Amino acid sequence: MKGFKSFYDEERFGLYEGVTVPLEQPMIEFEEEAEPELNSPKRSSGNKKYVVYVRNPKTSNVSKIEFGDEKGGLTSKINDREAARNFASRHSCDTKTDKMSAGYWACRLPKYAKSLGLKGGGNYFW
């Protein structure tokens, strides 16, 4: 066909950093998103008091887990040993092993007390 230009004409392509690229499509460079710090609870800006990011072992995706009372509600009494024992018993903290559950992180709150700005704490269940 006379007068018909192929899609692959030189006019529609250009050279960009040594690679031939189509000119009708804009070049967009994406920055990789920074991965949040994993397995380290932080104060939340959402509905719950705390948030932790955990990598799901089944899918390799990072999940956001929120735990703790709703903001403005109860306070954690991690220095009261009787309250700690009652909490651990009520929530079966000794059987929680799934890092993908909020209960796992709630039971281990005293371990992260200093990084969360809480007084007391230690390496024990509530």
C-alpha positions in Angstrom: 0.0 0.0 0.0 1.4 3.3 -1.0 1.3 6.1 1.6 0.7 3.7 4.4 3.1 4.0 7.3 4.0 1.1 9.5 3.6 1.3 13.2 7.2 0.7 13.5 8.3 3.8 11.5 11.3 5.6 12.8 9.2 8.6 13.4 7.3 6.9 16.3 10.4 5.6 18.1 13.3 7.3 19.7 16.5 6.4 21.5 16.4 6.8 25.3 19.5 5.8 27.3 20.6 3.5 24.5 17.1 1.8 24.2 14.6 2.2 21.4 11.3 3.3 23.0 7.9 4.3 21.5 7.4 8.1 21.5 3.7 8.2 22.0 4.0 6.7 25.5 5.3 8.9 28.2 8.3 7.7 30.2 7.5 7.3 33.8 10.0 6.3 36.4 8.7 4.8 39.6 10.4 4.9 42.9 10.2 1.7 45.0 8.1 2.2 48.1 10.1 1.8 51.3 9.1 -1.3 53.2 7.9 -0.6 56.8 9.9 -1.9 59.7 8.7 -5.5 60.3 7.8 -7.1 63.6 8.2 -3.9 65.6 5.0 -2.4 67.1 4.5 1.3 66.8 1.9 3.8 68.0 -0.9 4.0 65.5 -2.7 7.0 63.9 -5.7 4.8 63.2 -8.5 3.5 65.3 -6.4 1.2 67.5 -3.5 2.2 69.8 -0.8 0.1 68.2 0.1 -1.2 64.7 2.7 -3.7 63.6 3.7 -4.8 60.0 4.3 -8.5 59.5 5.3 -10.5 56.5 2.8 -13.2 55.8 4.7 -16.5 55.5 2.2 -18.0 53.1 2.0 -15.2 50.6 5.2 -13.1 51.3 3.0 -10.0 51.4 3.4 -7.5 54.2 0.3 -7.1 56.4 -0.7 -4.4 58.8 -2.0 -5.6 62.1 -3.7 -3.2 64.5 -4.2 -4.1 68.1 -4.9 -2.6 71.5 -7.9 -0.8 72.8 -9.5 2.0 70.7 -7.8 5.3 71.3 -9.0 7.2 74.4 -10.2 4.0 76.1 -8.4 1.7 78.5 -4.8 2.0 79.5 -2.3 -0.9 79.7 -1.4 -1.7 83.3 1.8 -3.6 82.5 3.4 -2.7 85.9 0.5 -4.3 87.9 1.6 -8.0 88.1 -1.8 -9.2 89.2 -3.5 -7.5 86.2 -0.7 -8.9 84.0 -1.5 -12.5 85.2 -5.2 -12.0 84.7 -4.7 -10.6 81.2 -2.4 -13.5 80.2 -4.8 -16.1 81.6 -7.9 -14.5 80.1 -6.3 -14.2 76.6 -4.4 -17.6 76.7 -1.1 -15.8 76.0 0.9 -18.9 76.5 -0.7 -20.6 73.4 -0.5 -17.7 71.0 2.1 -18.4 68.3 0.6 -16.8 65.1 2.4 -13.5 64.4 -0.5 -12.6 62.0 -3.0 -12.2 64.9 -3.6 -9.2 67.0 -3.7 -11.3 70.1 -0.1 -12.5 69.6 1.1 -8.9 69.7 -1.2 -7.8 72.5 0.2 -10.5 74.7 3.8 -9.4 74.0 3.1 -5.7 74.6 5.4 -5.5 77.7 8.4 -6.6 75.6 8.0 -3.5 73.4 7.1 -1.1 76.2 10.1 1.1 76.0 9.9 1.6 72.3 6.2 2.5 72.6 6.8 5.0 75.3 5.2 2.9 78.1 6.6 2.7 81.6 7.8 -0.6 82.9 7.6 -3.7 80.7 10.0 -6.6 80.3 10.3 -9.9 78.5 7.2 -11.5 79.8 3.5 -11.9 79.0 1.1 -9.5 80.6 
